[in-house]
Amino acid sequence: MLLAAAVLAVMQAGTSCDAETIRIAAQKTGTLAWELAVIRSHGLDKKANLSIDTVELASPEAGKIALRAGTADVMVSDWPWVSRERSLGAKLQFYPYSSALGAVMVPASSPIKTLADLRGHKLAIAGGAIDKNWLLLQAALKQDGIDLKSQSTIVYGAPPLLAAKTVSGEMDAVLNYWNFCAALEAKGFRRLAGMEDILKKLGTKGRIAMIGYVFDEAWADAHRDTVARFIAMTRAAKEILATSDAEWDAIAPLTGAPDAATLHAYRDRYREGIPRRPVADEEADARVLYRVLAQIGGRELVGNATELDPGTFYQAIPGD
């Protein structure tokens, strides 16, 4: 109730201002599109006196290019990339969007019962050799003397391809992104371990939002009220998705869910990933993980910076 009241207060405060346009770079099939659909259908943009101009993109990389080129004001990406860009001179900032994380998935009947059992098996990794989930999983298991990279057969690939290969039985286990893991759950697959559990082994205190809204620091400084209304608007959309099952039926076509079981899995995992912690707590955990990523991923992942840039997280929203 307090959150709803705060969101409403911020949005109503914005009604005295002229509507401003925010250009949002979003993948047509991404989860941000779900949120934007809720915003439009409930008129949350109008209540916040904002005009949302959606720049549809084919990939996250295209969003990064749009943001850096100045053709978009906001996109969704991760804080390791934002911190790296800041170390290279691009003063971007990050605000938590989702703490929905990936997981290691196995067939329900798999003899693999623990992460240690992955040794000697064929493990599919979504992304590449420096995928953040993969690096963090390796770091956590090395604490137990397990080197999956040398003790297992590792196969890298695109998330949908590896999900399909896991379903067909070509892989013994897969480390994939949260939405693909949810789809596997709907098919009866078992979560061997969620990344949120793995990260606790590395010293985090709670569920951390790895991805967030990203924008230019100078733009945010010049549009503080606009950013505050934007964040309030997105919070309101998240609360609707958190409490209304009917809303999920409405956005079902956008999710690509082939059946009700998959849609419900998307819904439940999305809701788990709605950020609820103070931004300062998010940043503290990010600092811990950044050191791990810098150590195991090296310059190829984080550049020359071994510490999270102190301006990475945006903390100018009242109540954060």
N, C-alpha and C positions, 0 to 999 in steps of 0.2 A: 504493500500500500504506500509506503514511504517513497519507493522508487517511482511508482506510477504518479504520485503527487508531484515529485520533483520534475519528472519528464513533462508533465502537463504544464507546470509553472514556467519552465524554460520555453516551451513551444508557444504558450500564450503570450509570454513577454515579447516574442518575436513578431506578434501580429501588428505591432505599431511600426514596424519597419517595412520598407518596400521589399517585394519579393526579389531575391537574388538568385542567379543561375549558378548551379554547381555542375560541372561536367564530370561525370563518373565513368571511368573506363571499366567495363565489365564484360566477362565472357557470357555469351548468350545462354550457355548450359551450366554456368557456375552457380554456386549457392548464393552469391550476391544478387543474382537475377531473381531468386525467390524473395529475398527481402525487398527488393525494389518493386516487385509486383504487389506485395502487401502494402507498401507505402502508397502506391498509386490507387489501389482499390479502396483504401480507407481514407484517402485524401490527407494523409499525414504530411505530405509536402506542402499542401496549401495551408494547413494548420500552422506549419513552421515558417510560412511565408518564404518558401524556397521553390525554385523551378529546377527540376532535375533533368538534365540533358544527358542521356545515356549514350556513351560511345561504345558500341558493340565491337568486341575484339575476338580474335580466333585463339589467342593463347595469353598466358600471364606475361610472357616476354614482350608481347605487343603492348601490353599495358604499361610496362616499364618504359618503353620507348615513347609512348604517348605522354606519360607524365614528364619525362625528361625534356621532351620537345615542347611542352607547354600547351599541348592540345587537349589535356585532361587535367582536372584539379585533384581528383581523388582516384585511387585504385586500391586493390587489395594485394598485399604481398607480406613477406615475413620480416621480422626485425633483424635477423642476421644480415640480410641484403641491405636494409636501410642503414645499419651501422657501417657496413662496408662502404656504401656510397658516401656516407658522411666523411669517412676517413680519406676518401678520394676527392673531396671538395664539394660534393652535391649535398646541400643541407636539407635532407628530407626528414620527415618525422613520422612516427608510428603511433596509432591508437588501437587498442585491442578490439578485434572483430569476432574471433572465435577461438575457443580452446578445444574444439573437437580435434582429436589427434588420431593418428593411424594406429595400427595394431598388427601383431603377428597372428595370422589366421592359419588354422589347420582343419582338415576334414574331421567331422564329428567322431569317426571311428579310428582316427590316427593314434598310433602308439606313442606319439610325441606328447608328453604330459607337462614338461617344463622347458624353459629356454635352453637349459643345458643339454636336453635331448636332441636339439637341432644339430649337434655335432654328427657329422657323417651323412647328413641328409641334404637334399636339394632344396635350397632356399632362394626364392625369387624376391628381388628387391626393386620396388617401384622407384624409378628415377635412375640415377647413376651411382658411380663409386663415391661421390661426395654428397649424396642425398643426406639431408640433416638427420632424418629418422634413423637411417642406417648407421651413420657415424655415432649417434648417441646410443644406439643399441650395442654397438661394438664396445664403446667406452664402458657401459654399465656391466657388460659380461666380462670384460677384462679384469674388473675388480674381483671376480671369482676365478680368475686364471683361465678363462675361456676365450679363445681367439677364433671366432666364427669364420673370419675371412680365410684362414688357412685350414680350419678343421671341417668346413662344409663346402659343398659345391654351390657357388654363388652365380645367379643368373640375373642380369639387369635388364630392364625393359620398361615400356610404357605401362601405366597402371591398368588400363582396360585389357591389354594383351595378357599381362601376367595374371590378372583375375580369371580370365578365360582359361588359361593354361592350368591354373590351380584347380578349377572346376573339372577340367578334363582328366585330371590325375597326373599331369606331366610334372608337377611340382609337389614336393612334400609339405611345403609351407610357403607363405608369402607375407612379406612386410609391405603393406599397402596403405594408401591414404584413407581417411576415415569413411568417406562415402562408398568407396569400393569395398571396404571391410563390412559396412552395414549391409550392402547388397549380398555379400557372401554369407552373413549371418542369416539373412532371409532364406538362403538356400540350405541352411542347416549346418554351416561351418561353425567352428568353435574358436573363440578368442583365446589364444594361448597366453597372450599378455598384451595389454594396452600400453601405448607409449606413456600415458600418465603414470602408470606403475613403474615403468622403466626409468622415467626421469626422477622419481623419488630416490632411486638408488644413487643418483648423481647429485643429490642435495637440494632439490627444489622443495618448496614448502606446500605447494598446492597445484591445482590445474593451471597450466600456463597457456596463454594465448600466443601461439606461434605465428599466427597471421593476424593482420590488422589493416585498418584504413591507413593509407600512406599518402602524404601530401607534402608540398614544399613548405619549408619552415617560414620563409618570407611571406608566402601567400597566407599561411595560417596566422601569422602575426598581424597582417593587414586586415584579416577577416575573422577576428576572434569571436564576434557575436554570431557570424554565419556558421563557423565551425561548431559552436555550442548548440545552435539550433539543428544543425545536421546530425550531431551525435544524439541529441534528444529525440529526433525523428527516428533514427535507426534503433534506438532503445525501445521506442514505442512499438516499432514493427516486430522486434524480437519478443516483446512481451505478448503480443498477439499470437505469434507462432509458438510461444511457450505454453499458452493456456487454451488455445482453440484447436481442437481436432478438425473441426469443419474447415478451418483455414487451410489445412494440409490437403484436404480434398480439392479445394479450389485451385491450389498451385500444383497439384499432382502432374498435369501435363508438362510443366516446366522441369520437374525433377527427373523425368525419363523413367520413373519407376514402372516396371512391367506388370506389377501386381500389388495388391494391398499389403502383403507381408513386407515387401521391399520399401514401400512408402512409409510404413509404420517404423521400420528400422531406421530410415533416414530421419524421420520425425524425432525418435527417441534419442538418437546420437546427436542430432543438431541441438536439441534442448539441453543435453548434458554439456554442450560446448559453449553455451551462452556465458560470456564473462560476467562474473559476479564480484570479483575482488578489486580492492583499490589498485590504481595504476602503479603506485609505489611498490606494492607487493609483487606485481607482475614484473616490474623492472628489476627488482632484487633477484628474482629467480632467473631472469634473462641474463643477468651478469654472471651468475653461476654457470649456466649452460654455455654462454659465449666462450668462457675460458676453456671449457671442454672441447667445443667445436674448433677453437683456435689451435688447441694442442693436437687434436687428431685429424682435423681437416686441413690445417696449414694455410699457407698464403693463397692457395688455389680457391679456398672457400671464403676466407675472411680478409684477404689482403695482408697489409702490414700491421694492422691493428690487432693487438692481443687482448684488448679489453673493449667491452661494449662502450661505444661513444656516449658520453653523458647526456647528449641532447637527443638521443634516439627516440625516447618515449615522450609523447605530447601530454603535458599535465596541466593544462590551463582550463579544464572543464570544472565548474563548481561542483563540489561534493566528491571529487575523485582523489 
